[in-house]
Amino acid sequence: MRIVIDAMGGDHAPQVTVEGALAAAAEWKDTHLILVGNEEAIHPLLGGALPANLEIRHAAEVIGAEDEPVKAVRRKKDSSMVVAGRMVREKEADAMISAGNTGALMTTGLLVVGRMEGIERPALAPMIPTLDDTGVLALDLGANMDAKPEHLAQYAVMGSVYRQKVHGIAKPRVGLLNVGTEPGKGNELTKHAYPLLEQLPIHFVGNVEARDVLTGSCDVLVCDGFAGNIMLKSLEGTAGAVFKLLKEQFSKSLKTKLAGAVMMPELRGLKGKLDYTEHGGAPLLGLSGLVVKSHGSADANAIKNAVRQARTALQSRLVESISKEISGK
Amino acid sequence: MRIVIDAMGGDHAPQVTVEGALAAAAEWKDTHLILVGNEEAIHPLLGGALPANLEIRHAAEVIGAEDEPVKAVRRKKDSSMVVAGRMVREKEADAMISAGNTGALMTTGLLVVGRMEGIERPALAPMIPTLDDTGVLALDLGANMDAKPEHLAQYAVMGSVYRQKVHGIAKPRVGLLNVGTEPGKGNELTKHAYPLLEQLPIHFVGNVEARDVLTGSCDVLVCDGFAGNIMLKSLEGTAGAVFKLLKEQFSKSLKTKLAGAVMMPELRGLKGKLDYTEHGGAPLLGLSGLVVKSHGSADANAIKNAVRQARTALQSRLVESISKEISGK
């Protein structure tokens, strides 16, 4: 298994990508890791001898968080992200991981790695936290703002296969993000997607309202990128706002400060529960190879976890399974 | 000023509508109130002599929460909601208030009261709570799931005039609900709406992300009904989930129970802050008359507040002002 890591992607790169790669190399001896990036920046962070299953591949350029995605991918052909994508396309690696610019990574997936045959739109599929800690895989939460009903149907199939293969859920419940639970509800997109989803060989549980997503009413949530973003950012904003208010309340008087001291450890746990940045890497589904997006603020542990995730996906032959479902072969 | 109240609309009707009307009649002697509904159900709740400025108008039918909106409005011509709408259309009343079936009320607005000239889509505009307690008027949050850029532009004008006239904000900040703050961001709808909003004689502050809505970054938030619903229900779901988790945490041990006892009154305040059902009635903007939607779970006080709101809107000549802005005359 060969997994390539974009060493320069993310807010804390290359420090955390190198640390994460070293930890992963130590844990999984059967996995060959390739760190792509600026050799001069990477070498001092290695702290001694290179493990036998870790390789450095030099790439002179870096795509930054502020770079315009399509332009950056087209022009920076020697950037760590594009080089990593090319290695996946040319079968030099089985999977790539990047914590870099999300739009650029979507573009790298599309233009460098390439779409899977039969897929119209690859989709970014992060896990959204739920109260029961199982989480829901939501897609698309990537750069495709508008979607057609047929795209949502493909998202449903891809998400369902991912949950089966990578998370071992035998019959993932697939829900459609909507404004009401009845079949006739929604906008033109969801009204037309509903009957398509009903016909698929998946466990479609119908429409799911935004307020029920957190209670874990489905394992896969299908939506267009715009609606998904609105949902995710609302969740993030509300949770953040409530915790901020709580903190203010706790600091009001001596009495509440004491109560706060008792509750704070518990509250931190709660906050982590609702922090979607802590819930692992997001696969980019529908490409001819495996691409995993780590959060921009990923630490070394998150990078290591993304390697774990990529390993599971490769071992379960995720990409081949999705291709089979999509082509119907 | 003549304000008609749908006595039969809402979860607790006619009890709370009658109580609310009595309270409003006592407070505002210059306002003539008309309760429309089943006389036999209303009379026993009046508790004595009818105030001079309160009138009962009998209507035999009721549109229920489960009724299919368009069918109900077309068939139940003698329902309290449709009769109230007809009174507004025929200038027997200046405004109507209903806590009944939202879809049916939107339909009553459209088919019975009638659209304002020049308006393509009337919009439902509730106040969404913000942390600074000022709130944001969001529209459309009604039955129009899909919108065109031109509709969003009209929502912007109507919302802006409402905030000026009814809430006394001299220069309301109008934001466009979107997935990023940069002008080029969004789906086809928001990308095309942005330049239209820039050209309007309003104080357009650009795109507003869902996570920033709660922090009061604008006074009017423009969105299509689908995205608005996703945002609102996410807010509702997350706030509900966090408070549920907190309650669980508080009941964990004696120590946390004591902390909980100290914090509970404060937390209830917080919960109220984020409860959008407590933030008054929502106007249905873009009709030829004034229609105010009270929440289904409205109590007598909420009905009285809706009367206050309708009075302010009538005194400030809201409908005429919107008409002037829309027609450009």
HADDOCK unambig.tbl for C-alpha pairs under 7 A between the chains (distance, minus, plus):
assign (segid A and resid 145 and name CA) (segid B and resid 186 and name CA) 6.49 0.50 0.50
assign (segid A and resid 145 and name CA) (segid B and resid 187 and name CA) 4.90 0.50 0.50
assign (segid A and resid 146 and name CA) (segid B and resid 187 and name CA) 5.66 0.50 0.50
assign (segid A and resid 146 and name CA) (segid B and resid 188 and name CA) 6.96 0.50 0.50
assign (segid A and resid 179 and name CA) (segid B and resid 226 and name CA) 6.70 0.50 0.50
assign (segid A and resid 179 and name CA) (segid B and resid 229 and name CA) 6.19 0.50 0.50
assign (segid A and resid 179 and name CA) (segid B and resid 230 and name CA) 6.61 0.50 0.50
assign (segid A and resid 186 and name CA) (segid B and resid 145 and name CA) 6.47 0.50 0.50
assign (segid A and resid 187 and name CA) (segid B and resid 145 and name CA) 4.90 0.50 0.50
assign (segid A and resid 187 and name CA) (segid B and resid 146 and name CA) 5.66 0.50 0.50
assign (segid A and resid 187 and name CA) (segid B and resid 226 and name CA) 6.44 0.50 0.50
assign (segid A and resid 188 and name CA) (segid B and resid 146 and name CA) 6.96 0.50 0.50
assign (segid A and resid 210 and name CA) (segid B and resid 230 and name CA) 5.54 0.50 0.50
assign (segid A and resid 210 and name CA) (segid B and resid 233 and name CA) 5.27 0.50 0.50
assign (segid A and resid 210 and name CA) (segid B and resid 234 and name CA) 4.99 0.50 0.50
assign (segid A and resid 211 and name CA) (segid B and resid 233 and name CA) 4.75 0.50 0.50
assign (segid A and resid 211 and name CA) (segid B and resid 234 and name CA) 4.93 0.50 0.50
assign (segid A and resid 211 and name CA) (segid B and resid 236 and name CA) 6.23 0.50 0.50
assign (segid A and resid 211 and name CA) (segid B and resid 237 and name CA) 3.87 0.50 0.50
assign (segid A and resid 212 and name CA) (segid B and resid 237 and name CA) 6.51 0.50 0.50
assign (segid A and resid 226 and name CA) (segid B and resid 179 and name CA) 6.70 0.50 0.50
assign (segid A and resid 226 and name CA) (segid B and resid 187 and name CA) 6.44 0.50 0.50
assign (segid A and resid 227 and name CA) (segid B and resid 227 and name CA) 5.93 0.50 0.50
assign (segid A and resid 227 and name CA) (segid B and resid 230 and name CA) 6.95 0.50 0.50
assign (segid A and resid 229 and name CA) (segid B and resid 179 and name CA) 6.19 0.50 0.50
assign (segid A and resid 230 and name CA) (segid B and resid 179 and name CA) 6.62 0.50 0.50
assign (segid A and resid 230 and name CA) (segid B and resid 210 and name CA) 5.54 0.50 0.50
assign (segid A and resid 230 and name CA) (segid B and resid 227 and name CA) 6.97 0.50 0.50
assign (segid A and resid 230 and name CA) (segid B and resid 230 and name CA) 6.94 0.50 0.50
assign (segid A and resid 230 and name CA) (segid B and resid 231 and name CA) 5.97 0.50 0.50
assign (segid A and resid 231 and name CA) (segid B and resid 230 and name CA) 5.97 0.50 0.50
assign (segid A and resid 231 and name CA) (segid B and resid 231 and name CA) 5.80 0.50 0.50
assign (segid A and resid 231 and name CA) (segid B and resid 234 and name CA) 5.87 0.50 0.50
assign (segid A and resid 233 and name CA) (segid B and resid 210 and name CA) 5.27 0.50 0.50
assign (segid A and resid 233 and name CA) (segid B and resid 211 and name CA) 4.77 0.50 0.50
assign (segid A and resid 234 and name CA) (segid B and resid 210 and name CA) 4.98 0.50 0.50
assign (segid A and resid 234 and name CA) (segid B and resid 211 and name CA) 4.91 0.50 0.50
assign (segid A and resid 234 and name CA) (segid B and resid 231 and name CA) 5.88 0.50 0.50
assign (segid A and resid 234 and name CA) (segid B and resid 234 and name CA) 5.87 0.50 0.50
assign (segid A and resid 234 and name CA) (segid B and resid 235 and name CA) 5.87 0.50 0.50
assign (segid A and resid 235 and name CA) (segid B and resid 234 and name CA) 5.87 0.50 0.50
assign (segid A and resid 235 and name CA) (segid B and resid 235 and name CA) 6.32 0.50 0.50
assign (segid A and resid 235 and name CA) (segid B and resid 238 and name CA) 5.85 0.50 0.50
assign (segid A and resid 236 and name CA) (segid B and resid 211 and name CA) 6.23 0.50 0.50
assign (segid A and resid 237 and name CA) (segid B and resid 211 and name CA) 3.86 0.50 0.50
assign (segid A and resid 237 and name CA) (segid B and resid 212 and name CA) 6.50 0.50 0.50
assign (segid A and resid 238 and name CA) (segid B and resid 211 and name CA) 6.99 0.50 0.50
assign (segid A and resid 238 and name CA) (segid B and resid 235 and name CA) 5.87 0.50 0.50
assign (segid A and resid 238 and name CA) (segid B and resid 238 and name CA) 6.37 0.50 0.50
assign (segid A and resid 238 and name CA) (segid B and resid 239 and name CA) 6.46 0.50 0.50
assign (segid A and resid 239 and name CA) (segid B and resid 238 and name CA) 6.48 0.50 0.50
assign (segid A and resid 239 and name CA) (segid B and resid 239 and name CA) 6.93 0.50 0.50
assign (segid A and resid 249 and name CA) (segid B and resid 266 and name CA) 6.77 0.50 0.50
assign (segid A and resid 256 and name CA) (segid B and resid 262 and name CA) 6.50 0.50 0.50
assign (segid A and resid 256 and name CA) (segid B and resid 263 and name CA) 6.65 0.50 0.50
assign (segid A and resid 259 and name CA) (segid B and resid 259 and name CA) 4.29 0.50 0.50
assign (segid A and resid 259 and name CA) (segid B and resid 262 and name CA) 6.77 0.50 0.50
assign (segid A and resid 262 and name CA) (segid B and resid 256 and name CA) 6.50 0.50 0.50
assign (segid A and resid 262 and name CA) (segid B and resid 259 and name CA) 6.75 0.50 0.50
assign (segid A and resid 263 and name CA) (segid B and resid 256 and name CA) 6.64 0.50 0.50
assign (segid A and resid 266 and name CA) (segid B and resid 249 and name CA) 6.76 0.50 0.50
